[in-house]
Amino acid sequence: MKVLIVDDNPAMRRLIRRLALPPVANCVECADGAAALFAYEQHHLGSTDWVVMDVEMAGMDGLTATRRLRANHPEARVVIVTRHDDDELRNAAFRHGAYGFVPKENILALRTLLNAAA
């Protein structure tokens, strides 16, 4: 399993990698949505792989990146991971093509989601 972690905070990327991902995951990291689009292509992520995407980032935000990624790669499985847990953002994430939505305060739920859908 390959996992692309997209978050502008390096400490959060490490936390996601250490606590929320299965130990067998092969991780690629980047800091914004534009880099995520490029990294998805470069690392040949596919239907069995995951993108863990923050929402608030400089440059291209996570919702825009999710929409563009899914437009070019309908098989892409994006999970939005954000510090904001509200219905409006959750609904927007799914409208933009997200597969899942996990609040950062409940980051361990990410592992459950990835394992259940693997």
FIMAR-942835 format. One record per atom (N, C-alpha, C, O): x, y, z; residue in one letter. Coordinates in Angstrom, 3 decimals, decimal comma, always signed. Each point is the difference from the previous one (the first is absolute). Example, Ala and Ser with C-alpha at 12.3 -4.5 7.8 and 13.67 -1.06 7.14 Angstrom:
[[+13,190 -5,690 +7,800] "a"]
[[-0,890 +1,190 +0,000] "a"]
[[+0,900 +1,200 +0,000] "a"]
[[+1,036 -0,019 +0,665] "a"]
[[-1,386 +1,069 -1,385] "s"]
[[+0,820 +1,190 +0,060] "s"]
[[-0,770 +1,090 +0,730] "s"]
[[+0,509 +1,108 +0,169] "s"]
***
This chain:
[[+0,845 -1,181 +0,000] "m"]
[[-0,845 +1,181 +0,000] "m"]
[[+0,888 +1,241 +0,000] "m"]
[[+0,925 +0,120 +0,803] "m"]
[[-1,226 +0,800 -1,720] "k"]
[[+0,668 +1,299 -0,013] "k"]
[[-0,966 +1,032 +0,580] "k"]
[[-1,203 -0,043 -0,256] "k"]
[[+1,749 +0,963 +1,035] "v"]
[[-0,813 +1,064 +0,576] "v"]
[[+0,711 +1,323 -0,260] "v"]
[[+1,169 +0,170 +0,344] "v"]
[[-1,886 +0,753 -0,951] "l"]
[[+0,490 +1,355 -0,222] "l"]
[[-0,568 +0,868 +1,113] "l"]
[[-1,215 +0,169 +0,096] "l"]
[[+2,084 +0,383 +0,748] "i"]
[[-0,423 +0,863 +1,104] "i"]
[[+0,225 +1,442 -0,431] "i"]
[[+1,116 +0,388 -0,342] "i"]
[[-2,191 +0,406 +0,362] "v"]
[[+0,063 +1,387 -0,446] "v"]
[[-0,408 +0,897 +1,161] "v"]
[[-1,177 +0,084 +0,350] "v"]
[[+2,156 +0,582 +0,237] "d"]
[[-0,248 +0,911 +1,119] "d"]
[[+1,160 +0,982 +0,054] "d"]
[[+1,155 -0,388 -0,182] "d"]
[[-1,456 +1,652 +0,429] "d"]
[[+1,063 +1,011 +0,028] "d"]
[[+0,824 -0,029 +1,278] "d"]
[[+1,006 +0,701 +0,104] "d"]
[[-1,418 -1,496 +0,856] "n"]
[[+0,705 -0,089 +1,275] "n"]
[[+0,793 -1,317 +0,048] "n"]
[[-0,592 -1,078 +0,059] "n"]
[[+1,946 +1,166 -0,086] "p"]
[[+0,801 -1,228 +0,021] "p"]
[[-0,245 -0,856 +1,237] "p"]
[[+0,047 -1,227 -0,083] "p"]
[[-0,306 +1,851 +1,222] "a"]
[[-0,266 -0,766 +1,227] "a"]
[[-1,296 -0,796 -0,139] "a"]
[[-0,077 -1,131 +0,479] "a"]
[[-0,922 +1,690 -1,115] "m"]
[[-1,260 -0,718 -0,210] "m"]
[[+0,203 -1,146 -0,981] "m"]
[[-0,569 -1,075 +0,189] "m"]
[[+1,364 +1,281 -1,229] "r"]
[[+0,284 -1,097 -0,931] "r"]
[[+0,663 -1,161 +0,734] "r"]
[[-0,344 -1,157 -0,237] "r"]
[[+1,301 +1,458 +1,134] "r"]
[[+0,655 -1,055 +0,785] "r"]
[[-1,006 -0,708 +0,907] "r"]
[[+0,015 -1,225 +0,111] "r"]
[[-0,879 +1,993 +0,530] "l"]
[[-1,004 -0,573 +0,890] "l"]
[[-0,929 -0,945 -0,764] "l"]
[[-0,288 -1,102 +0,467] "l"]
[[-0,170 +1,524 -1,613] "i"]
[[-0,864 -0,851 -0,826] "i"]
[[+0,743 -1,273 -0,378] "i"]
[[-0,545 -1,098 +0,104] "i"]
[[+1,786 +1,249 -0,541] "r"]
[[+0,792 -1,163 -0,420] "r"]
[[+0,198 -0,989 +1,152] "r"]
[[-0,105 -1,212 -0,193] "r"]
[[+0,390 +1,727 +1,379] "r"]
[[+0,313 -0,869 +1,143] "r"]
[[-1,227 -0,607 +0,673] "r"]
[[+0,013 -1,172 +0,378] "r"]
[[-1,069 +1,963 -0,227] "l"]
[[-1,145 -0,466 +0,782] "l"]
[[-1,145 -0,575 -0,830] "l"]
[[-0,696 -0,910 +0,449] "l"]
[[+0,500 +1,431 -1,643] "a"]
[[-1,227 -0,319 -0,708] "a"]
[[+0,163 -0,951 -1,174] "a"]
[[-0,989 -0,554 -0,481] "a"]
[[+2,204 +0,355 +0,012] "l"]
[[+0,175 -0,842 -1,175] "l"]
[[+0,433 -1,406 +0,389] "l"]
[[+0,706 -0,190 +0,991] "l"]
[[-1,130 -0,787 -1,771] "p"]
[[+0,477 -1,355 +0,248] "p"]
[[+1,525 -0,047 -0,147] "p"]
[[+0,555 +0,736 -0,817] "p"]
[[+0,124 -1,572 +1,578] "p"]
[[+1,460 -0,053 -0,060] "p"]
[[+0,555 -0,366 -1,374] "p"]
[[+1,156 +0,304 -0,295] "p"]
[[-1,948 -0,940 -0,536] "v"]
[[+0,478 -0,407 -1,323] "v"]
[[-0,169 +1,084 -1,059] "v"]
[[+0,364 -0,208 -1,157] "v"]
[[-0,900 +1,341 +1,531] "a"]
[[-0,259 +1,064 -0,971] "a"]
[[+1,299 +0,602 -0,507] "a"]
[[+0,934 +0,233 +0,767] "a"]
[[-0,888 +0,013 -2,057] "n"]
[[+1,095 +0,711 -0,645] "n"]
[[-0,476 +1,450 -0,150] "n"]
[[-0,950 +0,265 -0,736] "n"]
[[+1,604 +0,671 +1,430] "c"]
[[-0,489 +1,378 +0,062] "c"]
[[+0,774 +0,945 -0,908] "c"]
[[+1,219 -0,089 -0,146] "c"]
[[-1,973 +0,988 -0,451] "v"]
[[+0,529 +1,134 -0,743] "v"]
[[-0,627 +1,213 +0,662] "v"]
[[-1,184 -0,026 +0,333] "v"]
[[+1,955 +1,087 -0,137] "e"]
[[-0,517 +1,188 +0,679] "e"]
[[+0,179 +1,234 -0,858] "e"]
[[+0,962 +0,110 -0,760] "e"]
[[-1,902 +0,822 +0,888] "c"]
[[+0,146 +1,323 -0,600] "c"]
[[-0,802 +1,010 +0,819] "c"]
[[-0,810 -0,373 +0,849] "c"]
[[+1,048 +1,658 -1,119] "a"]
[[-0,487 +1,059 +0,874] "a"]
[[-1,153 +0,823 -0,558] "a"]
[[-0,490 +0,894 +0,690] "a"]
[[+0,039 -1,159 -1,912] "d"]
[[-1,142 +0,760 -0,508] "d"]
[[-0,694 -0,772 -1,114] "d"]
[[+0,494 -1,015 -0,489] "d"]
[[-1,643 +1,528 +0,113] "g"]
[[-0,821 -0,694 -0,978] "g"]
[[+0,623 -0,129 -1,371] "g"]
[[-0,137 -1,042 -0,641] "g"]
[[+0,822 +2,079 +0,174] "a"]
[[+0,638 -0,061 -1,315] "a"]
[[+1,075 -1,081 -0,024] "a"]
[[+0,106 -0,756 -0,966] "a"]
[[+0,686 +0,685 +2,024] "a"]
[[+1,028 -1,045 +0,094] "a"]
[[-0,647 -1,382 +0,059] "a"]
[[+0,561 -0,968 -0,512] "a"]
[[-1,732 +0,871 +1,129] "a"]
[[-0,692 -1,280 +0,084] "a"]
[[-0,416 -0,506 -1,380] "a"]
[[+0,123 -1,192 -0,283] "a"]
[[-0,610 +2,079 -0,570] "l"]
[[-0,390 -0,405 -1,355] "l"]
[[+1,204 -0,556 -0,757] "l"]
[[-0,104 -1,023 -0,678] "l"]
[[+1,242 +1,700 +0,796] "f"]
[[+1,229 -0,442 -0,647] "f"]
[[+0,468 -1,334 +0,592] "f"]
[[+0,353 -0,920 -0,738] "f"]
[[-0,352 +0,819 +2,062] "a"]
[[+0,480 -1,211 +0,676] "a"]
[[-0,866 -1,210 -0,346] "a"]
[[+0,520 -1,106 -0,147] "a"]
[[-1,825 +1,301 +0,017] "y"]
[[-0,884 -1,108 -0,355] "y"]
[[+0,426 -0,600 -1,334] "y"]
[[+0,069 -1,221 -0,148] "y"]
[[+0,214 +2,081 -0,814] "e"]
[[+0,445 -0,458 -1,322] "e"]
[[+1,374 -0,671 +0,082] "e"]
[[+0,203 -1,075 -0,564] "e"]
[[+0,723 +1,702 +1,258] "q"]
[[+1,381 -0,481 +0,052] "q"]
[[+0,148 -1,336 +0,707] "q"]
[[+0,861 -0,800 -0,367] "q"]
[[-1,676 +0,549 +1,363] "h"]
[[+0,132 -1,219 +0,786] "h"]
[[-1,004 -1,072 -0,392] "h"]
[[-0,139 -1,019 +0,677] "h"]
[[-0,568 +1,265 -1,793] "h"]
[[-0,897 -0,996 -0,575] "h"]
[[-0,971 -0,575 +1,016] "h"]
[[-0,196 -1,212 +0,080] "h"]
[[-0,404 +2,098 +0,689] "l"]
[[-1,004 -0,460 +0,939] "l"]
[[-1,218 -0,455 -0,787] "l"]
[[-0,311 +0,554 -1,055] "l"]
[[-0,360 -1,537 +1,559] "g"]
[[-1,152 -0,535 -0,711] "g"]
[[-1,148 -0,330 +0,919] "g"]
[[-0,100 +0,540 +1,102] "g"]
[[-0,766 -1,424 -1,552] "s"]
[[-1,252 -0,255 +0,699] "s"]
[[+0,177 -0,689 +1,353] "s"]
[[-0,915 +0,032 +0,822] "s"]
[[+2,055 -0,646 -0,576] "t"]
[[+0,211 -0,633 +1,298] "t"]
[[+0,783 +0,884 +0,961] "t"]
[[+0,341 -0,430 +1,102] "t"]
[[-0,057 +1,656 -1,511] "d"]
[[+0,800 +0,921 +0,794] "d"]
[[-0,873 +1,132 +0,544] "d"]
[[-1,171 +0,134 -0,355] "d"]
[[+1,778 +0,674 +1,229] "w"]
[[-0,751 +1,030 +0,713] "w"]
[[+0,695 +1,349 -0,066] "w"]
[[+1,224 +0,083 -0,106] "w"]
[[-2,028 +0,973 +0,172] "v"]
[[+0,481 +1,366 +0,181] "v"]
[[-0,638 +0,514 +1,287] "v"]
[[-1,223 +0,018 +0,134] "v"]
[[+2,062 +0,395 +0,802] "v"]
[[-0,464 +0,584 +1,257] "v"]
[[+0,253 +1,493 -0,121] "v"]
[[+1,151 +0,435 -0,013] "v"]
[[-2,223 +0,359 -0,076] "m"]
[[+0,090 +1,404 -0,410] "m"]
[[-0,530 +0,946 +1,074] "m"]
[[-1,137 -0,124 +0,454] "m"]
[[+1,987 +1,071 -0,061] "d"]
[[-0,437 +1,099 +0,865] "d"]
[[-0,845 +0,954 -0,834] "d"]
[[+0,013 -0,081 -1,229] "d"]
[[-0,742 +0,974 +1,869] "v"]
[[-0,825 +0,963 -0,723] "v"]
[[+0,718 +1,332 -0,140] "v"]
[[+0,136 +0,524 -1,105] "v"]
[[+0,318 +0,017 +2,216] "e"]
[[+0,601 +1,336 -0,001] "e"]
[[+1,499 -0,079 -0,249] "e"]
[[+0,775 -0,423 +0,858] "e"]
[[-0,386 +0,849 -2,076] "m"]
[[+1,413 +0,029 -0,364] "m"]
[[+0,231 +1,197 -0,895] "m"]
[[-0,900 +0,437 -0,717] "m"]
[[+2,117 +0,092 +0,761] "a"]
[[+0,370 +1,090 -0,902] "a"]
[[-0,021 -0,525 -1,429] "a"]
[[+0,137 -1,201 -0,231] "a"]
[[-0,305 +2,089 -0,705] "g"]
[[-0,075 -0,431 -1,393] "g"]
[[-1,352 -0,607 -0,264] "g"]
[[-1,023 +0,649 +0,214] "g"]
[[+0,998 -1,886 -0,677] "m"]
[[-1,247 -0,681 -0,299] "m"]
[[-0,518 -0,723 +1,249] "m"]
[[+0,702 -0,826 +0,583] "m"]
[[-1,927 +1,145 -0,183] "d"]
[[-0,584 -0,636 +1,191] "d"]
[[-0,404 -1,441 -0,309] "d"]
[[-0,036 -0,417 -1,158] "d"]
[[-0,260 -0,320 +2,201] "g"]
[[-0,298 -1,416 -0,137] "g"]
[[-1,283 -0,326 -0,742] "g"]
[[-0,062 -1,015 -0,694] "g"]
[[-0,964 +1,847 +0,819] "l"]
[[-1,244 -0,280 -0,721] "l"]
[[+0,187 +0,182 -1,501] "l"]
[[-0,481 -0,810 -0,793] "l"]
[[+1,179 +1,872 +0,404] "t"]
[[+0,279 +0,228 -1,424] "t"]
[[+0,858 -1,134 -0,548] "t"]
[[-0,265 -0,517 -1,086] "t"]
[[+1,289 +0,133 +1,834] "a"]
[[+0,875 -1,087 -0,440] "a"]
[[-0,775 -1,302 -0,125] "a"]
[[+0,218 -0,760 -0,944] "a"]
[[-1,114 +0,493 +1,877] "t"]
[[-0,809 -1,211 -0,061] "t"]
[[-0,869 +0,002 -1,249] "t"]
[[-0,065 -1,001 -0,715] "t"]
[[-0,600 +2,117 +0,448] "r"]
[[-0,862 +0,099 -1,190] "r"]
[[+0,803 -0,226 -1,272] "r"]
[[-0,432 -0,744 -0,881] "r"]
[[+1,600 +1,380 +0,777] "r"]
[[+0,822 -0,148 -1,208] "r"]
[[+0,572 -1,406 -0,132] "r"]
[[+0,050 -0,559 -1,096] "r"]
[[+0,374 +0,003 +2,202] "l"]
[[+0,553 -1,352 -0,029] "l"]
[[-1,053 -0,998 -0,453] "l"]
[[+0,271 -0,855 -0,843] "l"]
[[-1,463 +0,962 +1,397] "r"]
[[-1,076 -0,933 -0,357] "r"]
[[-0,481 +0,211 -1,434] "r"]
[[-0,445 -0,948 -0,647] "r"]
[[+0,530 +2,182 +0,143] "a"]
[[-0,383 +0,252 -1,389] "a"]
[[+0,951 -0,729 -0,954] "a"]
[[-0,429 -0,528 -1,025] "a"]
[[+1,709 +0,503 +1,362] "n"]
[[+1,007 -0,647 -0,851] "n"]
[[+0,160 -1,489 +0,305] "n"]
[[+0,392 -0,778 -0,869] "n"]
[[-0,697 +0,391 +2,101] "h"]
[[+0,185 -1,379 +0,448] "h"]
[[-1,209 -0,419 +0,843] "h"]
[[+0,065 +0,032 +1,229] "h"]
[[-1,148 -0,416 -1,868] "p"]
[[-1,214 -0,354 +0,744] "p"]
[[+0,213 -1,113 +1,028] "p"]
[[-0,775 -0,129 +0,948] "p"]
[[+1,809 -0,661 -1,135] "e"]
[[+0,282 -1,098 +0,932] "e"]
[[+0,676 +0,472 +1,279] "e"]
[[+0,100 -0,770 +0,956] "e"]
[[+0,365 +2,007 -0,912] "a"]
[[+0,738 +0,522 +1,159] "a"]
[[-0,874 -0,045 +1,248] "a"]
[[-1,159 +0,413 -0,014] "a"]
[[+1,741 -0,924 +1,086] "r"]
[[-0,715 -0,069 +1,281] "r"]
[[+0,633 +1,026 +0,931] "r"]
[[+1,105 -0,189 +0,508] "r"]
[[-1,836 +1,280 -0,298] "v"]
[[+0,478 +1,117 +0,818] "v"]
[[-0,768 +0,023 +1,313] "v"]
[[-1,229 -0,062 +0,023] "v"]
[[+1,981 +0,154 +1,070] "v"]
[[-0,602 +0,177 +1,312] "v"]
[[+0,418 +1,382 +0,482] "v"]
[[+1,191 +0,293 +0,115] "v"]
[[-2,164 +0,544 +0,161] "i"]
[[+0,271 +1,326 +0,549] "i"]
[[+0,264 -0,149 +1,491] "i"]
[[-0,792 -0,603 +0,724] "i"]
[[+1,913 +1,158 -0,272] "v"]
[[+0,361 -0,002 +1,411] "v"]
[[+0,195 +1,468 +0,386] "v"]
[[+0,894 +0,669 -0,518] "v"]
[[-1,734 -0,175 +1,428] "t"]
[[+0,003 +1,424 +0,308] "t"]
[[-0,278 +0,258 +1,478] "t"]
[[-0,552 -0,846 +0,703] "t"]
[[+0,943 +2,019 -0,256] "r"]
[[-0,269 +0,378 +1,392] "r"]
[[-1,418 +0,533 +0,169] "r"]
[[-0,452 +0,211 +1,125] "r"]
[[-0,253 +0,006 -2,230] "h"]
[[-1,372 +0,509 +0,038] "h"]
[[-0,975 -1,151 -0,163] "h"]
[[+0,020 -0,698 -1,014] "h"]
[[-0,864 +0,499 +1,998] "d"]
[[-0,982 -1,074 -0,072] "d"]
[[-1,395 +0,607 +0,012] "d"]
[[-0,646 +0,094 +1,044] "d"]
[[+0,198 +0,317 -2,221] "d"]
[[-1,358 +0,531 -0,087] "d"]
[[-0,682 -0,569 -1,245] "d"]
[[+0,656 -0,402 -0,962] "d"]
[[-1,965 +0,380 +1,006] "d"]
[[-0,776 -0,625 -1,072] "d"]
[[+0,197 +0,685 -1,344] "d"]
[[+0,041 -0,672 -1,030] "d"]
[[+0,080 +1,995 +1,019] "e"]
[[+0,163 +0,713 -1,263] "e"]
[[+1,284 -0,422 -0,711] "e"]
[[-0,009 -0,258 -1,203] "e"]
[[+1,107 +0,190 +1,946] "l"]
[[+1,273 -0,417 -0,591] "l"]
[[-0,037 -1,469 -0,400] "l"]
[[+0,509 -0,371 -1,057] "l"]
[[-1,103 -0,454 +1,889] "r"]
[[-0,127 -1,432 -0,309] "r"]
[[-0,777 -0,181 -1,311] "r"]
[[+0,413 -0,768 -0,869] "r"]
[[-1,523 +1,469 +0,734] "n"]
[[-0,802 -0,093 -1,224] "n"]
[[+0,774 +0,514 -1,207] "n"]
[[-0,067 -0,592 -1,077] "n"]
[[+0,799 +1,689 +1,246] "a"]
[[+0,819 +0,540 -1,090] "a"]
[[+1,067 -1,008 -0,424] "a"]
[[+0,263 -0,168 -1,191] "a"]
[[+0,345 -0,496 +2,165] "a"]
[[+1,028 -1,002 -0,316] "a"]
[[-0,582 -1,102 -0,886] "a"]
[[+0,621 -0,398 -0,986] "a"]
[[-1,794 -0,088 +1,332] "f"]
[[-0,608 -1,071 -0,798] "f"]
[[-0,456 +0,507 -1,364] "f"]
[[+0,081 -0,733 -0,985] "f"]
[[-0,557 +1,967 +0,913] "r"]
[[-0,367 +0,584 -1,304] "r"]
[[+1,219 +0,117 -0,912] "r"]
[[-0,127 -0,128 -1,217] "r"]
[[+1,305 +0,370 +1,793] "h"]
[[+1,234 +0,133 -0,780] "h"]
[[+0,615 -1,358 -0,336] "h"]
[[+1,012 -0,063 -0,699] "h"]
[[-1,609 -1,019 +1,187] "g"]
[[+0,449 -1,331 -0,389] "g"]
[[+0,731 -0,791 +1,056] "g"]
[[+0,556 -1,055 -0,307] "g"]
[[-0,535 +1,526 +1,545] "a"]
[[+0,699 -0,732 +1,066] "a"]
[[-0,678 -1,340 +0,268] "a"]
[[-1,219 -0,132 -0,102] "a"]
[[+2,024 -0,836 +0,441] "y"]
[[-0,471 -1,332 +0,372] "y"]
[[-0,374 -0,031 +1,475] "y"]
[[-0,916 -0,713 +0,407] "y"]
[[+1,648 +1,507 +0,394] "g"]
[[-0,227 +0,026 +1,434] "g"]
[[+0,380 +1,333 +0,601] "g"]
[[+0,601 +0,845 -0,663] "g"]
[[-0,955 -0,661 +1,931] "f"]
[[+0,244 +1,250 +0,725] "f"]
[[+0,338 -0,372 +1,437] "f"]
[[-0,787 -0,661 +0,677] "f"]
[[+1,975 +1,090 -0,209] "v"]
[[+0,437 -0,329 +1,347] "v"]
[[+0,489 +1,265 +0,691] "v"]
[[+0,917 +0,652 -0,499] "v"]
[[-1,505 -0,291 +1,637] "p"]
[[+0,522 +1,141 +0,771] "p"]
[[+1,368 -0,359 +0,594] "p"]
[[+0,215 -1,129 +0,441] "p"]
[[+0,690 +2,081 -0,435] "k"]
[[+1,342 -0,256 +0,534] "k"]
[[-0,035 -0,397 +1,469] "k"]
[[+0,880 -0,726 +0,463] "k"]
[[-1,877 +1,189 +0,273] "e"]
[[-0,091 -0,367 +1,411] "e"]
[[-0,324 -1,484 +0,181] "e"]
[[+0,149 -0,545 +1,093] "e"]
[[-0,588 -0,095 -2,158] "n"]
[[-0,327 -1,424 +0,033] "n"]
[[+0,835 -0,741 -1,051] "n"]
[[-0,517 -0,847 -0,729] "n"]
[[+1,804 +1,172 +0,661] "i"]
[[+0,874 -0,481 -1,071] "i"]
[[+0,098 -1,526 -0,053] "i"]
[[+0,245 -0,560 -1,069] "i"]
[[-0,429 -0,113 +2,189] "l"]
[[+0,067 -1,459 -0,012] "l"]
[[-1,123 -0,627 -0,830] "l"]
[[+0,118 -1,143 -0,441] "l"]
[[-1,199 +1,882 +0,231] "a"]
[[-1,089 -0,493 -0,850] "a"]
[[+0,464 -0,170 -1,447] "a"]
[[-0,586 -0,771 -0,760] "a"]
[[+1,635 +1,489 +0,391] "l"]
[[+0,537 -0,128 -1,354] "l"]
[[+0,499 -1,428 -0,246] "l"]
[[-0,253 -0,570 -1,062] "l"]
[[+0,946 +0,002 +2,022] "r"]
[[+0,504 -1,371 -0,150] "r"]
[[-1,169 -0,972 -0,194] "r"]
[[+0,062 -0,884 -0,854] "r"]
[[-1,109 +1,048 +1,634] "t"]
[[-1,180 -0,858 -0,132] "t"]
[[-0,599 +0,110 -1,387] "t"]
[[-0,342 -1,011 -0,613] "t"]
[[+0,210 +2,235 +0,113] "l"]
[[-0,569 +0,221 -1,330] "l"]
[[+0,860 -0,647 -1,081] "l"]
[[-0,525 -0,685 -0,878] "l"]
[[+1,835 +0,893 +0,931] "l"]
[[+0,893 -0,556 -1,027] "l"]
[[+0,010 -1,527 +0,038] "l"]
[[-0,008 -0,653 -1,043] "l"]
[[+0,025 +0,098 +2,236] "n"]
[[+0,014 -1,464 +0,110] "n"]
[[-1,324 -0,616 -0,462] "n"]
[[-0,009 -1,056 -0,633] "n"]
[[-1,104 +1,717 +0,949] "a"]
[[-1,313 -0,534 -0,368] "a"]
[[-0,200 -0,020 -1,509] "a"]
[[-0,657 -0,894 -0,535] "a"]
[[+1,224 +1,882 -0,148] "a"]
[[-0,223 +0,101 -1,438] "a"]
[[+1,126 -0,623 -0,815] "a"]
[[-0,060 +0,006 -1,230] "a"]
[[+1,068 -0,534 +1,877] "a"]
[[+1,148 -0,576 -0,729] "a"]
[[-0,359 -1,294 -0,674] "a"]
[[+0,846 -0,611 -0,653] "a"]
***
